[in-house]
Amino acid sequence: MRRSFAGVGVLALLALAGCGTAEPGAGGARAEALCPSKAPRYGEVPRDRPTATADAPRPPGTPTPVPSSTGTARDGVRITRLYAGAIDEEGVCRPSSLTAEFEVTNPAAHDMTYTVVFDAKGYTGASRAVGPVGPGKTVHGRVAMSRSYGDAAGGTSVSLMSVRSIPSAEAPAPGGPCPASGVRVYADEGDAAMGLRVVGLHLENCGKEPYAVDGRPELEIIDAEHERVDGVKILPSAEVAQLGGPPDVARPLTLRPGERALSGIVWRNTVEAVGGAVNAPYLRVRARAGAAPVTVTPELDLGTTGRLGVQAWRKQE
């Protein structure tokens, strides 16, 4: 899959705090710095449950200064401190990991939810969801990355690979409490091959009443500045690519509570002219006309085709 690190959030799910002292040197912070004496090393039996969490004010150890270089601040997100090592949810210090503290500031007039992808030379990437962040507010977070197998650590070369933000009221909810609308709408990780992109759109009736849809979801393409993109034709999927499977026929469909439906978007990233290529990270989806919108992040790279295909809703068995 071409999009951002499908599995990079594994370390971000740990309750992590930095450990040891990140000492600057020829290669930046030394990931092998010693753990605090009270933190057991990997392989030892933890003595106590950890008290630090992913959002604790400060982990143990001394941070290394973050250089003012390209990649440490982007779209309202800023890396503020780095620590050699990380303490996992069992309280075990992993000195070969790297912990970064960061802050997110929302300049918008409404709550926003952020997805931030981090990278560091010699470490696995990591992804962190942050939000809702209130208008004008700043929140702080922490994320850890483990050493990549066979790679040398690159010290302080942590960078922000991407920052995506959507209105919190439009954030997809693949799990958790059922939204007020009574339905969940979300996108999957999708697939890409030979310039053809396919991303599934999922609809679940998590409410108590039947939910009727008719045909295809309504779509709006949104650019990185959160402005609507005009000039792209939204077509039945067969006019963009033949995907196989059952015929893509638009028809009325009613989902009983607990039932699901599946649609999808398809596009080609063909570039046939200089300039004019469309790249838009966001897609605003309405399951039916007048429905509350949900914004997903398929990272649309439409090239110069000017076309996006959408499948009709079909019941998911």
N, C-alpha and C positions, 0 to 999 in steps of 0.2 A: 504494500500500500504506500502511496506516495506521500500521504499526509503526515502530520507531525507525530512521530514517535508513538505508534500504537501502544507499545508496552512500556514506555519510559516512566510511567507514574508509580512503578512498584515501590521504589525507595521513598517516594513522597507520601506513601500511605503509612509509613512507620511514624511512631511518635519520636521525632528526632531532635537531638540537641548536639551542638558541636562539642568536641572534646579535644583536649590537647592544646598546644600552642602552634598557630600557623606562622612559621618563621619565613620571612622573605629570603630568597637566595637567588642563585643564577636562574633557576627554573620557576621561581615564584614560591608559593606556600609549600611546605614539606608535608605531604599527606601522612608520612610515617611518624609524626610527632607523638610523644608519649601521651597516654590517656591519663586523666586525673586518678590519683591513688585510690579513690573511693569507688571508681567504676571498674567492674570486672572486665577482663579481656575476653575476646571471643574464645569460646571453648571452656570457660570457667562457668561455675554455677552462680547466677546473679544472687547477691545478698539481700537486696531490697528492690521493691518495685520502683521505677523511676518517678521522680517528682516533676521533672521537666517535660513539657509537652511541645508539640510543634509550634505553639504560639506563646511559649513562655517568654518573659521579657528578655532573658539572656541565658545562653548555655554556659557551662563551665569552660574555662580556658580563656586565652587572650586572642582577640581577632587580629588578622592581618589587615592593613589598610587596603581598600579597594582602589586600584589605580583609576584615574580619570581618563579612561580610554574608551574607544568605540565599543559599543556592545553592553556597557554596564547600565545604561539608562535608555528607556524606549517607551514611548506612548503611555506615559504616566507611571511606569514601573522603574524602580531603581534598585540595584544591588548595593547594599550598604555595608555588609561585613562578610568575611570569609573565615571559616574555622577548619583546621585539619582534623579529620575524624568526625564521627557521628555516634550518638548513643541511640540504640534501637529501642523498640517497645518493651523489651525484656530488661533494659538497663545495661546492656552489654555494649562496651565501647568498641567500635570498629575503626581502628586508626588509619586504615587505608581508604576510608571514605572522605568526602568533602562536604561541608555544610555551608550554605549561603543564606544569609539573612537579606530580606528585601522589603520594600515598601511599595504600596500601590496608592496613587492619588487619583481620585475621580473628578475631572473637571466638568462633567456633564450636570445638567439640571435635574437629573433623576437617578435613582439607584442603578448601578451597573454591576454586572458579574463578569469577572475576568478569567481567562485561561492563559497561563504563562508557561512557555516552554524554555527551559534552561539547557545550556550545553557547557561542557568544560573539557578541554583537551586531556585525553587519557582517562576520562570518566564516562559512565553512562549518562545519557541525558535524563531529564526529569521534567514532569509536568505538574503544575499546581493550579487548582481552581480556587479563586478568591472572590468572595462576595456573599450577599450584596454589599457593595460599597456605596455609602450615601453621598449625596451631592457635596462636593468640596471636601470630603473626608479623606483621611489617609489611614490605611490599615497596614499592619506589619505581619510578615510571615517568614517561614523558614523552610528550606528544602534541602535534601541531601542527595548526593550522587555517589555511587560506588565505583571502584576502579574497574575500568574495562579490561577484560581478559587479554593479557599479552601486550597491553599498551603502557607506555610510561606516563606518569602523571604530569600534567602541565602546570601545576601550581595555581596561580591566581587567574588563569585565563578563563574565567567563567563569563559567559555571555548570554544575552537574551535572544534566543532564536526567533521567537514570535510572541506577540502580545495580541490577544483578541478580546474584545469586550462587547457585550450585548446588554440591552436593557433587562434588568432583573425580572421585570414583569413578563418578559418574553422568553425567559430561559427555558430550555427543554427540561423535562422531568421524567427521565426513564425509570426512576424509582422513587421511593418515599411516598409521602401522602398524596392522595389523588388531588390534582388541581381543581380549582373552583369550577372550571368548565366541565368537569366530569370525564375528560379525556386526556390522554397523554399523546404528545406528538414529539418525535425525536428522530434523529438521523443515525445511521450506523457508520462504521469506519469506511465502508465502500471498497472499491476495487479499481485498479487501473492496469491497462495492458495495451501496448502498441498505440498509445495516444487516445484510447477510448476510456472515459471515466464513467463509473456507475456508482451511485450512492443510494442506499435504500432509505425510504421514509416510512416510519412506523406509526401506526395509530392504534391506541388501546382504549377501549371503553372501560374506565375504572370507576364509573359512576353507578347510579342505581336505576337509570332510565335508559331505554333504547336510544341509540345515536345513529342518525341517518346521514349518509353522504351520497352525493350524486356525481359520479364521474371522477374528475381529477382534482387534486388539491390546487388551491390558488397560490401562486408564487410571485414574490418580488425579489429581484436581485439587488443586493446592498453592497456598496464598496467599502473600502477600509476607513473612509471618513464618515461612514454611516449614512451616505446619501444613496438614493435610489438610482440604479443604472437603467437608462432607457436605451432603446435601439437594439435590444436583443429579443428575438422572437422566441416565445415559449410555445412549443409544439408537442403534439402526441409523440411519444418516444420512437415509434416506428419511422417517423420522418427524419430522425437523427441516426438511428442504428437499429438493426434487428437483433434483439437480445435473446430470442428463443423463449421457450416456456409457453404458457397459455396465451391465446390471443389478447392483445391489449385493447379491450373493448370497454368504453365508458358506459356504465349502467348504474342505476340506483342500488344502494347497499345499506342494510340496516344491521348495526352491531348490537347484540344484546350485551348486558353487563358481563364483563370478563372476556368478551371476544375482541379479536384484533384484526387489523387490516394492514396491507402492505402496498406501498406505491414505490416510486423511485425516480431519480433524475439521471439523465445520461447526456454526455456531451463529448465532443472531440476538441483537442487543444491544437488543432491545425492552424498554422500561421502561413498565410498565403500572400501577405503584403507587408511592407515596412510600416510600422506604426499601426495604431488602432487596435492592438490586442487588448482583450478585456480580461482583467484579473480582479475578482471580487470575492472576498472571503465569506460573505454572509448570504443567507437565503431566508427570507421571511415567508413562513408557510402558514396558510389557513386551511384547515382540514376540509372546510366547506365555506361557501359564501357567507360572510358575516361572522365567521368564527373568530375567536380571540387568536391573534397571531403568535407564532412561536418562531424564534430565530435560531437557525442552526448554522453550522460553520463548515460547509463542504469544500471550501477553498477552490472556488470556481476559476479555472484557467481556460477560458473559452477560445483562446487564440483570436483569430479574425473571422471565425465562422458566423458569429452573431446568432447562434441558435442554442437553445437548451430544450431537451426533450423531457417530458414527464409522463409517467405511466398512470393509468387509472387505478383507483383503489380496488383491491381485490381481497376477499376474506382470506386470512391466514389460518391455515389448519394447525 
